[in-house]
């Protein structure tokens, strides 16, 4: 393998280097210098993100196990941007004294999972896919249990690892049937040998079930509630945004490339689960009073919307999913960023704590409002365009009733998103959260998110660029 | 020649708006200089563009070209129906660049002095930049949808600036009135755009206005209530223009808009935004001319009526800004009328040329009048003519420049207004004698009320002033002098060499048989005004007493506002809104509440599903997979 071929893995390579830098910093820094690991880690990752941006040739290595092209690179970049925002947001949190002994773990684990996601997205066969998937999942359990002292956090970790073991089991079962019936694990060979026998259809459903677990599609979503609530805020935002986006990307690629002939099967499954997920996700979210749980539950419904882009099997849907993921990352991270900032300073996490926030912290309230508008899909912020294109992709393939149900559900979601806006701007409160000055890291992350929320929707080049590389069945 | 730099003419004010709006509170006073510097760039770039366009790159084989300087595909609905954002340069858009940048730049400089004491100084400059951005985007629009977007942005910035003194209830209600009335008109505009684009499958100006394009050569044959569908579309589009340009009966917002700071009145409500309607009709002129001549005739009559109506009201007002506001209405009526009597091609297009010419000269002398009025108000702290008089002794520069503007608007040669008004009268004479006589009368009335205003301010009796009025500083008188030069010399531009409906230059010459009578009637108006108001006399009171009822109706602007109040409050609110509100509250809300209650109920019922027990989660997981397999692999396979 030549050096050029190794460089095809540039994204993963730079991430490994970033990880090693963090590790080395952790080893060599001691005493008061230990806190330096935070800027080092964020800086290293930022550089890695930038390097991964440069154009790169397409290619296949490891005999077809690993492949990369521009679309996959875009997907990885989307994930990197999201993680960078989370890293910046994490700085004030990790600087707190109670995190003193585990600052670098946060970065190490997240970069490790990101490497896994990179391999997963670039996989050319089911083995690499599975390895990537597990690399992206198992360390997350450690992250969920990050607040070691807290019982809920530990519970989150153990629930995540057990649930994911179960889902991996079913997924692997499906993969073994695929291998058993086609004699290959390579995507293109499987696709060629695919015959839609009952056993193979069973395999597809099992494979999908495993992915639904990652995407937290109803009824495979139950773990999310406890894990999202128990894990620290930033881990929750990581789980609900980055993990899901990565899973959605590879899910879509495999369905389009490996199982295009089973489209009759998987579109029926997606049809049913989209309706159930969006509806139940909204119903769950409506009664949440804890902001973290509220955002986490609303992310279940958002995942349901992503399925709308997949179901049509067309290139526009693929563009819409990537585009939506990008917007969703900005919007959700802005919302989580505000929640994290408030929780960091005051420890308050409930919706009624936000009453009258606009009077004391107008800028934070405005950011929150924009983020929620974007999540709900109100023009002219980007979230509107994200949802619009997902709906358009589904409608293009003729799923009018499904789109109608989705539209009704966005109205329901508007209700609970606006509840928070109402709390901040309308509700009276004698003792609102006092004014506080957020630190510069939070500010940078929030400003970047807000710019993203506004710009991604308005600059049509982004959509056109993704669209240029998307493919359908 | 590459005109792609023209995008910066739009973007620079936009960035200035963001910069000043977001950070202006740090450096308050410097915000004005910053905004003015931005506008200086726009000003220079616009003049440079005008020079390049008219004298070097614009004309090919004797015909001016429509040059797309910059184009960005923003949203595509179908292959043909796309929304672009871009810059189109043609004679009228380049002329508008000059008008907007000149007046805006002068207003920026002037406001450095006029608004100096205001608390919201930086906010004012941020909004001015926003307005300039919006107006520039409007005039260079490559397609009707871009125009609509910026049209609304202009409306928003006008709203923000009229309501600049948001602690005054009158300013707040004036800003709301302006926004609601123009927005209501824009509803027609939007529907018109949708009809037009539905039948032509394009938004692009170049395509819809081209001779063999879908609107003119392939005009749809459908008719509705006796008029062709295009006539309806063009009338609806004109409704938007009538709202912005304050044509009767949508004019009611403009006099109230004078609640805004005076420089804003000069910029937005005299020179630029209010002529957007005229510009819109001019932009779509080939469609009006060929496919919807009925609509064009209507525009002509409406313009004539508005100009007469407003001129009569202007004679009786005492608030100097309101006199100017009504005179603006009247002059815009002139421009509309000129478009209405215009044909297409060669000398037939004289009305079109005259309309644009008058737009140009009017912008200069009306901005001058408003800024002069601002200087007067600045000196005596009152808007009312009965608290003024004899100011020629105190405000020397203001006096001279104001006089120049009055002579210009009255149509006295060689000032600018004479030349453009003469062309309008010639065009009207050639196409419609009735409209000509209306305008001839209005010319006399205009000369009368403008001289009346001038004499009341600068001559007449001198009241007792608390402080001796003093001349404004140079930052304010400088723009006055510049605009005065424009008001003197702008009329000498041979406009038909540059602007014509078919983009082909032609020659015009002075028609003495029309010019001389029109100068005579203007002199008559001035003479009557001088007799009444040069010194304090009893004539005005006598005439007022003699025409009591008529005078009162005129003074109260013919009770149009009251008619609106009656229609909106009694008829719309009482007879239509109330029953609808009942239906909305009981039936619609009831249904929605039912959904809401149902959703919450479902939410409560499903609460138990999330038990926290991992075994149950695993069960649901496996059961889910099994059900999926059963249903989709075995049952419905």
Interface residues (C-beta under 8 A of the other chain):
Chain A: X159 X162 X163 X166 X167 X170 X198 X201 X202 X205 X206 X208 X209 X212 X213 X219 X220 X222 X223 X225 X226 X265 X268 X269 X272 X273 X280 X282 X283 X284 X286 X287 X412 X415 X460
Chain B: X72 X73 X74 X75 X596 X599 X600 X602 X603 X604 X606 X607 X609 X610 X612 X614 X616 X617 X618 X620 X621 X622 X623 X624 X625 X628 X629 X631 X632 X633 X634 X636 X637
